[in-house]
Amino acid sequence: MASNQNKELEKVTEEVMEETNVLEPTATDVLQKNAEIASNNLEKTVTIRLPREKKSSGDVFVSVNERTWLIKRGVSIEVPECVAEVLRNQEKMLDEAYTFEEQVMDKE
């Protein structure tokens, strides 16, 4: 699966290079092309909304296979399914870390 994703990234980068007539596209060019791919329904998307929080109220950065997203809290947005998966895994790992921390504190 990773090789397919690498091929897809190479294809996107080549398309950006052809469209912009440059040898090395900027990150912004590649990000814009990623947005086009998602908007053309070439990959499955889901709607997510990250809750606003008092402590960590900043935007959330997600990176998957050299593609990046900066997700604003409190706003419903469409993202590729892989982004939602990363965020679910993050939540799961944080929960496990908090559980472990509580167990350690109870032993003391």
N, C-alpha and C positions, 0 to 999 in steps of 0.2 A: 504494500500500500504506500509506503514511503517513497518508493521509486516513482509511482504514479503522481504523487504530490510534487516531487522534484521536477518531473517532466512538465507538469502543469505550471509550476513557477517559472521554469525556463521558457515555456511558451508565452506566458504573460510578459516576461521581461523582453523577449524577442519582439513581441507585438509593440511594446512601448518604444523599443529602440527604433523600429521601423516607422512608427507614427511620429516620433520626435526627431528623427534623424540624428541621434547621438549615439556614441559608443557605450556610455554608461548612464542609464537613466537614473534620475534622482529618486529618493525614497518617496517623495510626493507623487511623482509620475506613476510609480508602481502602486502606491496606495489608491490613486484614482482609478487605475485599471482594475484593482481588486474590487472596488466599489461597483464598477461597471459589470464585472462578472457576476457579482451577487445580485445586482439589480436585474440582470437579464435572466435570472432564475437558472443559471447554469449549475448552481449548487443549492441544496436545500437550506432554507432559512427558517428561523423561529423568532418570535417576538419575546423580548425579555425586558424587564424593568428592574434595575438595581435600586434597593431602598436607600433613601437618604439617611445618613447617620450623623450624630453629633461629633463623634471622635474622628472618624475617617470620612469626612464629607467630600473628599476630592474625587476626581474622575478616576476610573479604573482602567489600567493599561492591560491589554491582552495581546499576546503574540503567539501565532501558530504558523509554523513553517515559513518563517520570514515575512509573514503578513501581519500587520499590526492594526489594532483598534484602540481608540481612547473613548471609553464609554462613560457618558455623563449619568450621574445618579439622579433618580427621580423622573426619568424620561423613558417612555416605552419606545423601543427601537427594534428593527429587524437586523439580525446578525446571522452569519452562517452557523449551522448546527455545531460545528467544532468549537466556536467561541462559547456557546452555551455550555458545552461539555467541560471546557476548561474552568468556567466559573462554578459549575456544580462540583467538580473535583476540588477546587479551592475551598469551597464551603465544607465539604466532607473532611478535608485534611485539617482545617481550623477546628472543627468539632472534635476530631480525634486528639488534637493537641490540647484543647481545653480539658477534655476528659482526663488525659494523662496528667496534666498539671494539677487537677483536683485530687487525683489519686495520690500524687506525691505529697501534696499539702496535708492530706488526711493522715498519712503515715508519720508526719512529724509531730 
